[in-house]
């Protein structure tokens, strides 16, 4: 017996020794990588990035276009790159792209601009329009813009259409599929799982919860979604047609129209694109390379012609952090992502954290006006009101507030915008969705099927409420009354702020989604425009003739800035390793299903009441 205990003890000691050794080796490797990276950064003159003369700025964008990047811990980001881990959802900051294009226009070292946007994933139309406008202005310098690609998605092609030369690989592909809103519906699945769904809502068109109570889209939701999608598609077609110099009818909205032209092209997608005027020429990568070498000169880089990448160009032209000055400022507070209660990292709106940024602008004597830059489908009603209250405090302090709406400013996104002195939306902004809902599930029948039951006693009828017990009808009535009360507050808020009779607000509310140009007709917004227009409007309201702009952000300590700079440079020097994406469709579908439920898991309103436009995120 004693020998058995000694053997067991020895086994555990051995395992612990091995694990401890592995841990030390791992952290030593990490330390060595960091040190080597730092030595390279500090000692190597070759690490300094320069802009070659007579070069092309290659706008190689990878990820989703956003107005605010998610906050990523610098060490975590370094480790991902050092060990070849791809960022799951890379992001590209819109204002950086526009800044790079504007700077390149006047940069004598830049002779051309090359759009290589094969890595661009998702992008709202408002963001694409702002980059397209920057490209059009760039072309006034006389410098050519080339768009090159093996494949063009719809978003990628929107930018490519604004190039002087649009090239597609002879084996390439592109198809204008339009816009759609298709979701998974889980009613039958939840019934099979014996889950009980409790829904509380106000608004005929508040269809965010439909997937959990139906197996298909309701007719009101179908009509409302079709209306704003048609408007969005119409704006896309008009913009591209104008850029390419052909009629909006050149888009094939039906399969029959497409097939007639596709047969003429012998089933060749690239030839179809050329015949239809989508591209200027079909060129192989080598042919494109030869043309750019003739224009710019040969280079020993992987592209073959003299160039600088977008990221490297930003390192050269963009200061590491903004320097303060005493000039009067228009502060910009970004509200991007779902609206959640409490503290949230940048990239998500937190009731407390976003309100704190607004308060920071209020307490800054140099900030004379504020632009609330909104890109959100909404979320927590409570957190939305906390943010709106801070907007009111800014106004009470004599600082005008202008709301600038990006891709989305719907439901809670509209709640936080409604009280602004002026609301400016992009023509394609998805807004409105003035409605409220609450929803949760109970699993008493699921558990009973497994032979598990909940029982007990409590001092009140409210005691013991939870997912394992049926919901009392009277408690359900209480929740419905609360939802109706919040909806009434929403109507009152919009009526007062927008000077629209309450009954008229109700008629355009009911959870219905509107596109920016229609929202202007309905009085939900004041003007159509973008961030620059909102900044100008805020300055005008504050009577500012000379002013600067300042993004009001969480202040990094000197230590945080140091490590951010260190790890950012070190990872850039140690290189990256790319891995192929998984092409397992089943896994992708499972992830999609889980993401639908993930929205509900993230929402954390303390009252369980939400102003969220789930149907307008696509």
C-alpha positions as CSV (number, residue, x, y, z in Angstrom):
1,X,0.0,0.0,0.0
2,X,2.8,2.4,0.9
3,X,4.6,1.6,-2.3
4,X,1.5,2.3,-4.3
5,X,1.1,5.7,-2.5
6,X,4.8,6.5,-3.2
7,X,4.3,5.5,-6.9
8,X,1.3,7.8,-7.2
9,X,3.1,10.6,-5.4
10,X,6.1,10.2,-7.7
11,X,3.8,10.3,-10.8
12,X,2.2,13.6,-9.7
13,X,5.7,15.0,-8.8
14,X,6.9,13.9,-12.3
15,X,3.9,15.5,-14.1
16,X,4.3,18.7,-12.2
17,X,8.0,18.9,-13.0
18,X,7.3,18.4,-16.7
19,X,4.5,21.0,-16.7
20,X,6.6,23.5,-14.8
21,X,9.5,22.9,-17.2
22,X,7.2,23.4,-20.2
23,X,5.8,26.6,-18.6
24,X,9.3,28.0,-18.1
25,X,10.4,27.1,-21.6
26,X,7.2,28.8,-23.1
27,X,7.7,32.0,-21.2
28,X,11.5,32.0,-22.0
29,X,10.7,31.7,-25.7
30,X,8.2,34.6,-25.4
31,X,10.8,36.7,-23.6
32,X,13.4,35.9,-26.2
33,X,11.1,36.8,-29.0
34,X,10.2,40.1,-27.3
35,X,13.9,41.0,-26.7
36,X,14.9,40.1,-30.2
37,X,12.1,42.2,-31.6
38,X,13.1,45.1,-29.4
39,X,16.8,44.8,-30.3
40,X,15.9,44.7,-34.0
41,X,13.6,47.8,-33.6
42,X,16.2,49.8,-31.6
43,X,19.4,48.9,-33.4
44,X,18.4,48.3,-37.0
45,X,18.4,51.3,-39.4
46,X,16.8,49.1,-42.0
47,X,13.7,49.0,-39.8
48,X,12.9,52.6,-40.6
49,X,10.1,52.9,-43.2
50,X,10.5,55.4,-46.0
51,X,8.4,56.4,-49.0
52,X,10.3,55.7,-52.3
53,X,10.3,58.3,-54.9
54,X,7.9,57.8,-57.9
55,X,6.0,55.1,-56.1
56,X,2.5,53.8,-55.9
57,X,0.5,53.8,-52.7
58,X,-1.0,50.4,-52.6
59,X,-4.3,50.5,-50.8
60,X,-4.3,46.9,-49.6
61,X,-7.2,46.8,-47.1
62,X,-7.8,43.7,-45.0
63,X,-10.8,43.5,-42.8
64,X,-14.0,45.4,-42.0
65,X,-14.3,49.1,-42.4
66,X,-15.1,50.7,-39.0
67,X,-15.3,54.1,-37.4
68,X,-13.6,52.8,-34.2
69,X,-11.4,49.8,-33.8
70,X,-11.8,47.3,-31.0
71,X,-9.5,47.7,-28.1
72,X,-6.9,44.9,-28.3
73,X,-4.4,44.4,-25.5
74,X,-0.9,45.2,-27.1
75,X,0.7,42.1,-25.6
76,X,-2.2,39.9,-26.8
77,X,-1.9,41.3,-30.3
78,X,1.8,40.8,-30.3
79,X,1.5,37.2,-29.3
80,X,-1.1,36.5,-32.0
81,X,1.2,37.8,-34.7
82,X,4.4,36.3,-33.2
83,X,2.8,32.8,-33.3
84,X,1.0,33.2,-36.6
85,X,-2.5,33.5,-35.3
86,X,-4.8,35.4,-37.6
87,X,-7.1,38.0,-36.0
88,X,-10.6,36.6,-36.2
89,X,-12.2,39.8,-37.3
90,X,-9.6,42.3,-38.5
91,X,-10.7,45.9,-38.8
92,X,-9.7,48.9,-40.9
93,X,-10.2,52.4,-39.5
94,X,-12.2,54.5,-42.0
95,X,-10.6,57.8,-41.0
96,X,-7.1,56.3,-41.6
97,X,-7.9,55.3,-45.1
98,X,-9.3,58.7,-46.0
99,X,-6.3,60.4,-44.4
100,X,-3.9,58.3,-46.4
101,X,-5.6,59.0,-49.7
102,X,-5.8,62.7,-48.9
103,X,-2.1,62.8,-47.9
104,X,-1.0,60.9,-51.0
105,X,-2.8,63.4,-53.2
106,X,-0.3,66.0,-52.2
107,X,2.7,63.8,-51.6
108,X,5.2,64.4,-54.4
109,X,6.7,60.9,-53.8
110,X,3.4,59.2,-54.7
111,X,2.9,58.9,-58.4
112,X,-0.2,56.6,-58.5
113,X,-2.6,54.8,-56.3
114,X,-3.3,51.1,-56.6
115,X,-6.5,49.6,-55.2
116,X,-5.9,46.0,-54.1
117,X,-9.0,45.5,-51.9
118,X,-9.2,41.7,-52.2
119,X,-9.0,41.5,-48.4
120,X,-11.8,44.0,-47.7
121,X,-14.6,42.1,-46.0
122,X,-17.5,44.2,-44.7
123,X,-18.2,47.8,-45.2
124,X,-21.3,50.0,-44.8
125,X,-22.3,52.0,-47.9
126,X,-21.7,55.3,-46.0
127,X,-18.0,54.3,-45.4
128,X,-17.5,53.2,-49.0
129,X,-19.0,56.5,-50.2
130,X,-16.5,58.5,-48.2
131,X,-13.5,56.5,-49.5
132,X,-14.9,56.8,-53.0
133,X,-15.2,60.6,-52.6
134,X,-11.6,60.7,-51.4
135,X,-10.5,58.7,-54.5
136,X,-12.4,61.1,-56.8
137,X,-10.6,64.1,-55.2
138,X,-7.3,62.2,-55.5
139,X,-7.8,61.9,-59.2
140,X,-8.0,65.7,-59.6
141,X,-4.2,65.7,-58.9
142,X,-3.7,64.0,-62.3
143,X,-2.3,60.9,-60.6
144,X,-3.9,57.7,-61.9
145,X,-5.8,55.2,-59.9
146,X,-5.6,51.5,-60.7
147,X,-8.0,48.8,-59.4
148,X,-6.6,45.3,-59.7
149,X,-8.2,42.1,-58.6
150,X,-8.8,38.4,-59.2
151,X,-12.3,38.7,-57.8
152,X,-14.5,41.6,-56.8
153,X,-17.2,41.4,-54.2
154,X,-19.9,44.0,-54.3
155,X,-18.3,46.2,-51.6
156,X,-14.9,45.9,-53.2
157,X,-16.2,46.7,-56.6
158,X,-17.9,49.9,-55.3
159,X,-14.4,51.3,-54.7
160,X,-12.9,49.8,-57.8
161,X,-15.5,51.5,-60.0
162,X,-13.9,54.9,-59.0
163,X,-10.5,53.9,-60.5
164,X,-9.2,55.2,-63.8
165,X,-8.3,51.7,-64.8
166,X,-10.2,48.7,-63.6
167,X,-8.6,45.3,-64.3
168,X,-9.8,41.8,-63.7
169,X,-7.9,38.6,-64.0
170,X,-9.0,36.6,-67.1
171,X,-9.9,33.8,-64.7
172,X,-11.6,36.2,-62.4
173,X,-15.1,36.5,-61.1
174,X,-17.6,39.1,-60.1
175,X,-21.4,39.2,-59.6
176,X,-23.6,42.0,-58.4
177,X,-26.0,40.1,-56.1
178,X,-27.8,43.1,-54.6
179,X,-28.8,43.3,-51.0
180,X,-30.8,40.8,-49.0
181,X,-31.9,40.1,-45.5
182,X,-32.2,36.4,-44.8
183,X,-32.1,35.0,-41.3
184,X,-32.5,31.6,-39.6
185,X,-35.8,30.9,-37.7
186,X,-35.8,28.7,-34.7
187,X,-39.5,28.3,-33.6
188,X,-39.8,24.6,-34.5
189,X,-36.3,23.8,-33.1
190,X,-37.2,25.5,-29.8
191,X,-40.4,23.5,-29.7
192,X,-38.5,20.3,-30.2
193,X,-36.2,21.3,-27.3
194,X,-39.4,22.1,-25.3
195,X,-38.1,25.6,-24.6
196,X,-40.7,28.2,-23.7
197,X,-40.2,31.6,-25.4
198,X,-41.6,34.7,-23.6
199,X,-41.8,37.7,-25.8
200,X,-42.8,41.3,-24.8
201,X,-42.7,44.0,-27.5
202,X,-44.3,47.2,-28.8
203,X,-44.2,47.9,-32.5
204,X,-45.8,46.2,-35.5
205,X,-42.5,46.1,-37.3
206,X,-40.3,45.2,-34.3
207,X,-39.1,41.9,-35.8
208,X,-35.9,41.4,-33.9
209,X,-37.5,38.6,-31.9
210,X,-39.3,36.9,-34.9
211,X,-36.6,34.1,-35.4
212,X,-37.5,32.8,-31.9
213,X,-41.3,32.8,-32.3
214,X,-41.7,32.1,-36.0
215,X,-40.4,29.8,-38.8
216,X,-40.6,32.6,-41.4
217,X,-40.5,36.4,-41.8
218,X,-43.8,38.1,-41.0
219,X,-45.5,40.1,-43.8
220,X,-45.0,43.5,-42.0
221,X,-41.3,42.8,-41.6
222,X,-41.1,41.6,-45.2
223,X,-42.6,44.8,-46.5
224,X,-40.5,47.1,-44.3
225,X,-37.2,45.3,-45.1
226,X,-38.0,45.2,-48.8
227,X,-38.5,49.0,-48.8
228,X,-35.2,50.0,-47.2
229,X,-33.2,47.3,-49.1
230,X,-34.6,48.5,-52.4
231,X,-33.6,52.1,-51.5
232,X,-30.1,51.0,-50.5
233,X,-29.7,49.0,-53.7
234,X,-30.9,51.9,-55.8
235,X,-28.3,54.2,-54.3
236,X,-25.6,51.6,-54.9
237,X,-26.5,51.3,-58.6
238,X,-26.7,55.0,-59.1
239,X,-23.3,55.6,-57.6
240,X,-21.5,52.9,-59.5
241,X,-23.3,53.8,-62.8
242,X,-22.2,57.4,-62.4
243,X,-18.6,56.4,-61.6
244,X,-18.4,54.0,-64.6
245,X,-20.4,56.1,-67.0
246,X,-23.2,53.7,-67.8
247,X,-26.9,53.6,-67.1
248,X,-28.3,52.2,-63.8
249,X,-30.2,49.7,-66.0
250,X,-26.9,48.0,-66.7
251,X,-27.4,46.0,-63.5
252,X,-29.0,42.6,-64.0
253,X,-31.6,42.3,-61.2
254,X,-33.1,39.1,-62.5
255,X,-31.5,35.8,-63.3
256,X,-33.1,35.9,-66.8
257,X,-31.5,39.2,-67.6
258,X,-28.1,38.0,-66.4
259,X,-28.3,34.6,-68.2
260,X,-29.0,36.3,-71.6
261,X,-25.6,38.2,-71.3
262,X,-23.9,35.3,-69.6
263,X,-24.6,32.9,-72.5
264,X,-23.2,35.5,-74.9
265,X,-20.0,35.4,-72.8
266,X,-19.9,31.6,-73.1
267,X,-20.3,31.2,-69.4
268,X,-17.1,33.2,-68.7
269,X,-17.6,35.5,-65.7
270,X,-14.6,37.6,-66.5
271,X,-15.7,38.1,-70.1
272,X,-19.2,38.9,-68.9
273,X,-17.7,41.7,-66.7
274,X,-15.8,43.1,-69.7
275,X,-18.7,42.9,-72.1
276,X,-21.0,44.6,-69.5
277,X,-18.6,47.5,-68.9
278,X,-17.8,46.6,-65.3
279,X,-14.1,46.4,-66.0
280,X,-11.8,48.1,-68.6
281,X,-9.6,45.1,-69.4
282,X,-8.8,41.5,-68.5
283,X,-5.2,41.3,-67.5
284,X,-3.0,38.6,-65.8
285,X,-1.0,39.6,-62.7
286,X,2.1,39.7,-64.8
287,X,0.5,42.0,-67.4
288,X,-0.6,44.4,-64.6
289,X,2.9,44.2,-63.0
290,X,4.5,45.1,-66.4
291,X,2.2,48.1,-66.9
292,X,2.9,49.4,-63.4
293,X,6.7,48.8,-63.8
294,X,6.6,50.9,-67.0
295,X,4.9,53.7,-65.1
296,X,6.7,53.5,-61.7
297,X,10.0,51.6,-62.3
298,X,11.1,48.2,-61.2
299,X,11.5,47.3,-57.6
300,X,12.8,44.2,-55.7
301,X,9.7,44.0,-53.6
302,X,7.2,41.1,-54.1
303,X,5.0,43.4,-56.2
304,X,7.8,44.1,-58.6
305,X,7.1,47.8,-59.0
306,X,8.0,50.8,-56.8
307,X,5.4,51.0,-54.1
308,X,4.6,51.4,-50.4
309,X,1.8,49.5,-48.7
310,X,-1.1,51.2,-46.9
311,X,0.1,50.2,-43.4
312,X,3.7,51.3,-44.0
313,X,2.5,54.6,-45.4
314,X,0.4,55.2,-42.3
315,X,3.4,54.6,-40.1
316,X,5.2,57.4,-42.0
317,X,2.5,60.0,-42.2
318,X,0.5,59.4,-39.0
319,X,1.9,60.6,-35.6
320,X,1.9,57.9,-32.9
321,X,-0.4,60.0,-30.7
322,X,-2.1,63.4,-31.0
323,X,-0.3,66.4,-29.5
324,X,-2.4,68.7,-27.3
325,X,-2.9,72.4,-28.1
326,X,-5.0,75.2,-26.7
327,X,-7.0,75.8,-29.8
328,X,-10.8,75.6,-29.5
329,X,-12.0,72.2,-30.5
330,X,-14.9,70.2,-31.8
331,X,-14.8,67.0,-29.8
332,X,-15.8,63.7,-31.5
333,X,-17.1,60.9,-29.3
334,X,-17.5,57.6,-31.2
335,X,-20.4,55.3,-30.2
336,X,-19.8,52.2,-32.3
337,X,-21.3,48.7,-31.7
338,X,-24.0,47.2,-29.5
339,X,-25.2,49.3,-26.6
340,X,-24.5,47.4,-23.4
341,X,-24.8,48.3,-19.7
342,X,-21.7,49.3,-17.7
343,X,-18.1,49.5,-18.8
344,X,-17.2,48.3,-22.3
345,X,-14.0,48.4,-24.4
346,X,-13.8,50.6,-27.5
347,X,-15.6,48.9,-30.3
348,X,-18.7,48.4,-28.1
349,X,-20.8,51.1,-26.5
350,X,-21.0,51.0,-22.8
351,X,-23.6,53.0,-20.9
352,X,-21.0,54.1,-18.3
353,X,-17.9,54.2,-20.5
354,X,-19.5,56.1,-23.4
355,X,-21.2,58.5,-21.0
356,X,-17.8,59.1,-19.3
357,X,-16.3,60.2,-22.7
358,X,-19.2,62.7,-23.1
359,X,-18.5,63.9,-19.6
360,X,-14.8,64.2,-20.4
361,X,-15.7,66.4,-23.4
362,X,-18.0,68.5,-21.1
363,X,-15.2,69.1,-18.5
364,X,-12.6,70.0,-21.2
365,X,-12.6,73.8,-21.5
366,X,-11.1,73.6,-25.0
367,X,-13.9,71.5,-26.3
368,X,-16.7,73.9,-27.4
369,X,-19.0,71.5,-29.3
370,X,-19.4,67.8,-29.6
371,X,-20.2,65.4,-32.5
372,X,-21.6,62.1,-31.3
373,X,-20.5,59.7,-34.1
374,X,-23.0,56.8,-34.0
375,X,-22.7,53.4,-35.7
376,X,-25.0,51.2,-33.7
377,X,-28.1,49.0,-34.1
378,X,-28.9,49.7,-30.4
379,X,-29.1,47.4,-27.4
380,X,-29.9,48.2,-23.7
381,X,-32.6,50.8,-23.2
382,X,-31.2,51.7,-19.8
383,X,-27.6,52.2,-21.1
384,X,-29.1,54.2,-24.0
385,X,-30.8,56.6,-21.6
386,X,-27.6,56.9,-19.5
387,X,-25.8,58.1,-22.6
388,X,-28.6,60.4,-23.6
389,X,-28.7,62.0,-20.2
390,X,-25.0,62.9,-20.6
391,X,-25.8,64.5,-24.0
392,X,-28.4,66.7,-22.2
393,X,-25.7,67.7,-19.6
394,X,-23.4,68.8,-22.5
395,X,-26.2,71.0,-23.9
396,X,-26.9,72.4,-20.4
397,X,-23.2,73.3,-20.2
398,X,-23.6,75.4,-23.4
399,X,-21.9,72.9,-25.7
400,X,-24.0,72.0,-28.7
401,X,-24.2,68.4,-29.8
402,X,-24.5,67.1,-33.3
403,X,-25.3,63.5,-34.0
404,X,-23.5,62.0,-37.1
405,X,-25.0,58.7,-38.2
406,X,-22.8,56.2,-39.9
407,X,-24.1,52.8,-41.3
408,X,-26.5,52.2,-38.4
409,X,-28.2,54.5,-35.9
410,X,-31.3,52.5,-35.2
411,X,-33.3,51.8,-32.1
412,X,-31.0,52.5,-29.2
413,X,-28.7,54.2,-31.8
414,X,-31.5,56.6,-32.5
415,X,-32.3,56.9,-28.8
416,X,-28.9,58.3,-28.0
417,X,-29.0,60.6,-31.1
418,X,-32.5,62.0,-30.8
419,X,-31.8,64.8,-28.3
420,X,-28.9,66.3,-30.3
421,X,-29.2,69.9,-31.5
422,X,-28.9,68.6,-35.1
423,X,-28.9,65.1,-36.6
424,X,-26.9,64.4,-39.8
425,X,-27.3,61.0,-41.5
426,X,-25.7,59.5,-44.6
427,X,-28.2,58.9,-47.4
428,X,-27.7,55.2,-46.8
429,X,-27.9,55.2,-43.0
430,X,-30.2,52.6,-41.5
431,X,-32.1,54.4,-38.8
432,X,-35.5,54.6,-37.0
433,X,-36.6,51.2,-35.6
434,X,-38.3,53.1,-32.8
435,X,-39.7,50.1,-30.8
436,X,-39.0,48.1,-27.7
437,X,-38.9,44.4,-26.8
438,X,-38.0,42.1,-24.0
439,X,-37.5,38.3,-24.4
440,X,-36.2,35.4,-22.4
441,X,-36.7,31.6,-22.4
442,X,-37.7,29.2,-19.7
443,X,-36.8,25.5,-19.8
444,X,-39.2,23.9,-17.3
445,X,-40.5,21.5,-20.0
446,X,-37.0,20.7,-21.3
447,X,-35.9,19.8,-17.8
448,X,-39.1,17.8,-17.0
449,X,-38.5,15.7,-20.1
450,X,-35.1,14.8,-18.5
451,X,-36.8,14.1,-15.2
452,X,-35.6,17.3,-13.5
453,X,-38.1,19.5,-11.7
454,X,-37.9,22.7,-9.6
455,X,-40.0,23.3,-6.5
456,X,-39.7,25.2,-3.2
457,X,-41.2,28.1,-1.2
458,X,-40.8,31.8,-1.1
459,X,-42.0,34.8,0.9
460,X,-43.6,36.5,-2.2
461,X,-44.9,35.5,-5.6
462,X,-41.8,37.0,-7.2
463,X,-39.4,34.7,-5.3
464,X,-37.9,31.9,-7.4
465,X,-38.3,33.5,-10.8
466,X,-35.9,31.9,-13.2
467,X,-35.3,29.9,-16.3
468,X,-36.2,26.6,-14.6
469,X,-39.8,27.5,-13.7
470,X,-42.8,28.6,-15.7
471,X,-43.5,32.3,-16.0
472,X,-46.5,33.4,-14.0
473,X,-49.1,35.2,-16.3
474,X,-49.3,38.1,-13.9
475,X,-45.5,38.6,-13.9
476,X,-45.7,38.5,-17.7
477,X,-48.3,41.3,-17.7
478,X,-45.9,43.3,-15.5
479,X,-43.1,42.9,-17.9
480,X,-45.3,43.8,-20.9
481,X,-46.4,47.0,-19.0
482,X,-42.8,47.9,-18.4
483,X,-42.0,47.4,-22.1
484,X,-45.0,49.6,-23.1
485,X,-43.8,52.2,-20.6
486,X,-40.3,52.3,-22.2
487,X,-41.9,52.6,-25.7
488,X,-44.0,55.5,-24.5
489,X,-40.8,57.2,-23.1
490,X,-39.2,56.6,-26.5
491,X,-42.1,58.3,-28.3
492,X,-42.1,61.2,-25.9
493,X,-38.3,61.6,-26.2
494,X,-38.5,61.7,-30.0
495,X,-41.6,64.0,-30.0
496,X,-40.0,66.5,-27.7
497,X,-36.5,66.5,-29.4
498,X,-37.8,66.5,-33.0
499,X,-40.8,68.7,-32.4
500,X,-43.2,66.1,-33.9
501,X,-46.6,65.4,-32.4
502,X,-46.5,62.2,-30.4
503,X,-49.2,60.5,-32.5
504,X,-47.2,61.2,-35.6
505,X,-44.0,59.8,-34.1
506,X,-46.0,56.6,-33.3
507,X,-47.1,56.3,-36.9
508,X,-43.5,56.3,-38.2
509,X,-42.2,54.3,-35.2
510,X,-43.6,50.8,-34.4
511,X,-40.1,49.4,-34.8
512,X,-40.0,50.2,-38.5
513,X,-36.6,50.8,-40.2
514,X,-35.9,53.7,-42.5
515,X,-33.1,54.6,-44.8
516,X,-31.4,58.0,-44.4
517,X,-33.0,59.8,-47.3
518,X,-36.4,58.7,-46.2
519,X,-35.7,59.6,-42.6
520,X,-35.0,63.1,-43.8
521,X,-38.5,63.3,-45.4
522,X,-40.0,62.0,-42.2
523,X,-38.3,64.6,-40.0
524,X,-36.2,62.0,-38.1
525,X,-33.0,63.7,-39.2
526,X,-32.1,67.3,-40.2
527,X,-29.6,66.8,-43.1
528,X,-27.9,64.3,-45.2
529,X,-24.1,64.2,-45.0
530,X,-21.1,62.6,-43.3
531,X,-18.8,63.3,-40.4
532,X,-17.1,66.4,-41.9
533,X,-20.6,67.9,-42.3
534,X,-21.4,67.2,-38.7
535,X,-18.2,68.8,-37.5
536,X,-18.9,71.9,-39.5
537,X,-22.4,72.1,-38.2
538,X,-21.2,71.7,-34.6
539,X,-18.6,74.5,-35.1
540,X,-21.3,76.7,-36.6
541,X,-23.6,76.1,-33.6
542,X,-20.8,77.0,-31.3
543,X,-19.8,80.1,-33.3
544,X,-16.3,78.8,-33.9
545,X,-14.4,80.3,-36.8
546,X,-11.0,78.7,-36.1
547,X,-11.0,75.3,-34.5
548,X,-9.4,71.9,-34.5
549,X,-11.0,68.4,-34.1
550,X,-10.2,66.0,-31.3
551,X,-11.4,62.4,-30.8
552,X,-12.4,62.1,-27.2
553,X,-11.0,58.7,-26.2
554,X,-10.0,56.7,-23.1
555,X,-6.6,58.2,-22.0
556,X,-3.7,55.8,-22.2
557,X,-1.2,56.1,-19.4
558,X,2.5,56.7,-20.4
559,X,3.2,53.1,-19.6
560,X,0.3,51.9,-21.8
561,X,1.5,54.0,-24.7
562,X,5.0,52.7,-24.3
563,X,4.0,49.0,-24.4
564,X,1.6,49.6,-27.2
565,X,4.4,51.2,-29.2
566,X,6.9,48.5,-28.2
567,X,4.7,45.5,-29.0
568,X,3.4,47.1,-32.2
569,X,6.9,47.6,-33.6
570,X,8.3,44.3,-32.4
571,X,5.5,42.3,-34.0
572,X,6.0,44.2,-37.2
573,X,9.6,43.2,-37.3
574,X,9.2,39.5,-36.3
575,X,6.8,39.0,-39.2
576,X,3.5,37.1,-39.7
577,X,2.5,33.6,-40.7
578,X,-0.8,33.2,-42.6
579,X,-3.0,30.1,-42.3
580,X,-5.8,29.1,-44.7
581,X,-9.3,29.7,-43.5
582,X,-11.4,26.7,-42.7
583,X,-13.8,25.8,-45.6
584,X,-16.0,23.5,-43.6
585,X,-19.5,24.7,-44.4
586,X,-21.1,22.8,-41.5
587,X,-18.9,24.5,-39.0
588,X,-19.7,27.9,-40.6
589,X,-23.4,27.2,-40.3
590,X,-23.1,26.2,-36.7
591,X,-21.1,29.3,-35.9
592,X,-23.9,31.4,-37.6
593,X,-26.6,29.7,-35.5
594,X,-24.6,30.3,-32.4
595,X,-24.0,34.0,-33.3
596,X,-27.8,34.5,-33.5
597,X,-28.1,33.3,-29.9
598,X,-24.9,35.1,-29.0
599,X,-26.6,38.5,-29.4
600,X,-29.1,37.6,-26.7
601,X,-26.3,36.5,-24.4
602,X,-24.4,39.8,-24.8
603,X,-27.4,42.0,-24.1
604,X,-27.3,42.9,-20.4
605,X,-30.0,45.6,-19.7
606,X,-30.7,45.5,-15.9
607,X,-34.4,45.6,-16.7
608,X,-34.2,43.2,-19.6
609,X,-35.7,45.8,-21.9
610,X,-34.1,46.5,-25.3
611,X,-34.2,49.0,-28.1
612,X,-32.3,46.9,-30.7
613,X,-32.6,46.6,-34.4
614,X,-31.4,43.0,-35.0
615,X,-33.0,42.9,-38.5
616,X,-31.0,45.8,-39.9
617,X,-27.6,44.3,-39.3
618,X,-26.7,42.2,-42.4
